[in-house]
Amino acid sequence: MKNEQIARICHEVNRAYCSSIGDASQPSWEDAPEWQRDSAVNGVEFHLNNDTTPEQSHENWMKEKVDSGWVYGSVKDPEKKEHPCMVPYDQLPLEQRTKDYLFKAIVDCFK
């Protein structure tokens, strides 16, 4: 399976999970901006090429965001490049850490 196909599955599972916790802000894969799809593909490649933990997944995601100019913000704002999850893993709320566990579990199924 191609990395983009795995990323699409991860994205859609994340969208369903977000919806289940009351966050309807995630677009479908088809409607997601290119930067969001690219980020998912990057995460898939990171997991496929390394034995990782959910914490390392978050650190990889944060590194990608920092490299793209993102900073901490109390509300996610793609135009300002602000995100509330731009904090160390141990400071993330449980529901946000769960996303990293789900992402890792899905990619691991394709290893």
Disulfide bonds with the S-S distance in Angstrom:
none
